[in-house]
Amino acid sequence: MLKKILGGLAAAILLLVAVIATRPAEYTVQRTATLPVAADIAFTPVNDFHRWPEWSPWAKLDPDMKTTFGGAESGAGATYAWVGNDKVGEGRMTILESQPAALVRFELEFIKPWAGKSETSVSFKPVEGGTEVVWAMRGLNDFMGKAMCLVMDMDQMIGKDFEAGLANLKTVAEADAKKRAEAEAARVAAEKAAAEAAAAEAAAAEAAAAAGTEGQPTVAKPTP
């Protein structure tokens, strides 16, 4: 009896291993949103790791998360590392490529709770009404990764985080666009005020010069 149970258990394990082994190794997660701002405005908070806490869907999962910035200030070569609770784990990101207002491509490395690497990108394309932003992740599952995919949906799990992140990015980008518009309006108003002041000063100078000419006595020319 025991031999039959052990045999059946071994057969079940072998079947499970076979099923896991046939699971796709490559995975892709992608979400898209249209932000009502210019592409360069949407691009900036993504290209600068120092601004990720403003919109990252994972930042609020651990208020005490420790972050470290390195490499370039922003763009290609910039790095961002984090260590947090069980919800955020530990990992590191490096910007591999940065095309202004068009693309930011990262290497994403998870250290805990499990190790793994994937390539992530955020692309920006001007469209009617604003900018189409596409957040995508691509990677390869090892055996354990394939096993985990049997009990959880990678697309659904990470996809909802991407959706939340894009919604947060929309809020941040709209605030940046408002600040830019206000700064531009202030600049235009300042230039207009300066031009009006210069015109008034020139007019006053002309009036003073005219008044000075009118007040001078007329000298008669001698008759030859």
C-alpha distance (Angstrom), angle and dihedral (degrees) to the residues before:
residue distance angle dihedral
M1 . . .
L2 3.79 . .
K3 3.79 90.2 .
K4 3.80 90.1 53.8
I5 3.81 91.7 49.8
L6 3.79 92.2 47.9
G7 3.78 90.4 45.3
G8 3.77 91.5 50.4
L9 3.81 90.8 47.6
A10 3.78 91.9 49.8
A11 3.80 90.6 49.0
A12 3.83 90.3 50.2
I13 3.80 91.0 50.0
L14 3.78 91.9 49.0
L15 3.79 90.3 48.8
L16 3.80 91.1 49.8
V17 3.81 91.0 49.1
A18 3.79 89.9 49.8
V19 3.82 91.6 50.1
I20 3.82 91.9 48.4
A21 3.80 91.5 47.7
T22 3.81 91.4 54.9
R23 3.80 93.3 53.1
P24 3.84 115.0 110.3
A25 3.79 112.0 -89.3
E26 3.81 95.4 -154.0
Y27 3.77 122.7 68.3
T28 3.81 132.9 -173.9
V29 3.78 129.6 -167.9
Q30 3.79 120.7 -175.0
R31 3.79 137.2 169.6
T32 3.82 130.7 178.3
A33 3.79 133.7 -157.7
T34 3.80 135.7 170.9
L35 3.79 114.5 -131.2
P36 3.84 117.8 -160.2
V37 3.82 93.3 -131.5
A38 3.80 138.8 84.0
A39 3.81 117.0 -80.1
D40 3.81 94.4 -113.1
I41 3.81 91.0 55.4
A42 3.81 92.8 50.7
F43 3.81 90.5 45.2
T44 3.81 98.8 54.6
P45 3.87 100.7 68.7
V46 3.81 89.9 48.0
N47 3.80 95.9 47.3
D48 3.82 92.2 52.4
F49 3.83 115.5 64.9
H50 3.81 89.7 -163.2
R51 3.82 87.0 69.9
W52 3.81 97.3 47.7
P53 3.83 93.2 94.1
E54 3.83 86.7 64.5
W55 3.79 93.8 64.2
S56 3.82 111.7 4.4
P57 3.83 111.2 124.1
W58 3.81 90.0 -140.1
A59 3.81 99.8 49.6
K60 3.81 94.3 83.5
L61 3.80 94.0 47.8
D62 3.80 89.5 79.0
P63 3.83 117.5 21.0
D64 3.82 88.6 -173.6
M65 3.80 94.7 52.9
K66 3.80 111.7 137.8
T67 3.80 115.3 -133.3
T68 3.79 131.4 -170.2
F69 3.80 126.5 -164.6
G70 3.78 124.0 -158.0
G71 3.78 145.4 158.3
A72 3.79 118.0 29.8
E73 3.79 120.3 10.8
S74 3.82 88.5 -117.1
G75 3.79 139.3 -20.8
A76 3.81 125.9 31.9
G77 3.79 112.6 10.4
A78 3.80 96.5 23.8
T79 3.81 115.7 130.3
Y80 3.79 133.9 -160.6
A81 3.81 124.1 -169.6
W82 3.80 128.4 -177.6
V83 3.79 139.4 -172.1
G84 3.78 118.6 -170.2
N85 3.77 148.0 136.5
D86 3.80 127.1 -51.6
K87 3.81 91.4 -77.9
V88 3.82 95.2 60.0
G89 3.81 102.2 21.7
E90 3.77 119.1 -175.4
G91 3.77 129.9 -55.1
R92 3.76 150.3 128.4
M93 3.81 138.2 -125.7
T94 3.79 129.5 -158.9
I95 3.79 125.7 -170.5
L96 3.80 105.9 -128.9
E97 3.80 98.5 176.6
S98 3.77 135.1 15.2
Q99 3.80 123.9 -173.2
P100 3.83 110.2 -179.9
A101 3.81 112.4 -109.6
A102 3.82 90.1 -10.0
L103 3.83 116.5 64.0
V104 3.80 145.2 0.1
R105 3.81 115.2 -171.4
F106 3.82 122.3 -169.1
E107 3.75 141.8 -174.8
L108 3.80 107.5 -134.5
E109 3.80 116.5 -159.6
F110 3.80 122.6 -173.2
I111 3.79 116.4 -159.1
K112 3.81 102.0 170.7
P113 3.01 143.9 60.5
W114 3.81 82.1 13.0
A115 3.78 132.8 -4.7
G116 3.77 121.7 -114.3
K117 3.79 145.7 127.1
S118 3.77 132.1 -138.0
E119 3.78 138.9 167.9
T120 3.77 116.3 -115.9
S121 3.78 129.4 -173.5
V122 3.78 138.9 -178.5
S123 3.80 114.7 -160.3
F124 3.80 129.6 -169.6
K125 3.81 127.3 -153.8
P126 3.81 126.4 175.1
V127 3.81 110.8 -121.6
E128 3.77 135.9 165.1
G129 3.78 107.0 -66.0
G130 3.79 97.1 19.4
T131 3.79 137.1 -51.0
E132 3.79 130.4 -24.0
V133 3.80 108.9 -136.9
V134 3.81 119.7 -164.1
W135 3.81 119.4 -168.4
A136 3.80 112.1 -167.5
M137 3.79 137.4 173.1
R138 3.79 126.9 -166.0
G139 3.78 129.0 -178.7
L140 3.78 149.3 134.6
N141 3.79 126.3 -99.6
D142 3.78 120.5 -138.8
F143 3.82 119.5 -150.9
M144 3.81 93.1 -78.8
G145 3.79 90.7 47.4
K146 3.79 90.5 52.6
A147 3.80 89.5 49.1
M148 3.80 91.7 52.2
C149 3.80 90.3 51.6
L150 3.81 88.3 63.1
V151 3.80 90.4 67.0
M152 3.80 102.4 30.7
D153 3.78 136.4 38.2
M154 3.81 108.8 -122.0
D155 3.79 92.6 -164.4
Q156 3.78 93.2 50.9
M157 3.81 94.9 42.0
I158 3.83 97.4 49.3
G159 3.79 94.4 27.3
K160 3.80 93.3 65.0
D161 3.81 89.2 52.2
F162 3.80 90.2 51.4
E163 3.80 90.0 50.3
A164 3.80 91.2 50.9
G165 3.81 91.0 46.6
L166 3.80 92.9 51.2
A167 3.81 90.5 49.2
N168 3.82 89.5 51.4
L169 3.81 90.5 46.8
K170 3.81 89.5 53.4
T171 3.80 90.4 56.0
V172 3.81 92.7 47.5
A173 3.81 93.5 45.4
E174 3.80 92.4 49.1
A175 3.81 89.8 52.2
D176 3.82 90.0 49.5
A177 3.80 90.8 49.1
K178 3.80 90.3 51.3
K179 3.81 91.3 50.4
R180 3.80 90.6 49.0
A181 3.80 91.7 49.5
E182 3.80 91.1 48.8
A183 3.81 91.5 48.1
E184 3.80 90.8 48.7
A185 3.80 91.4 48.8
A186 3.80 90.0 49.6
R187 3.81 90.7 49.2
V188 3.80 92.6 50.0
A189 3.81 91.1 46.8
A190 3.82 90.9 49.3
E191 3.81 91.7 49.5
K192 3.81 90.9 47.6
A193 3.82 91.3 49.3
A194 3.81 90.9 48.0
A195 3.81 91.4 49.0
E196 3.81 91.5 48.4
A197 3.81 91.1 47.9
A198 3.82 91.0 49.4
A199 3.80 90.8 48.4
A200 3.80 91.5 49.1
E201 3.79 90.8 48.3
A202 3.80 91.4 49.6
A203 3.81 91.1 48.2
A204 3.79 90.6 49.5
A205 3.80 90.8 50.0
E206 3.81 91.1 50.0
A207 3.81 91.3 48.8
A208 3.80 91.3 49.4
A209 3.79 91.3 49.2
A210 3.81 91.2 49.5
A211 3.79 92.0 48.2
G212 3.79 90.5 50.6
T213 3.80 91.7 51.8
E214 3.80 93.0 49.7
G215 3.81 91.9 51.6
Q216 3.82 95.4 55.2
P217 3.90 117.3 99.0
T218 3.79 117.9 -110.5
V219 3.84 113.0 -115.2
A220 3.82 115.4 -148.2
K221 3.75 116.2 -133.5
P222 3.85 114.6 -122.6
T223 3.84 116.9 -106.6
P224 3.81 111.4 -118.1
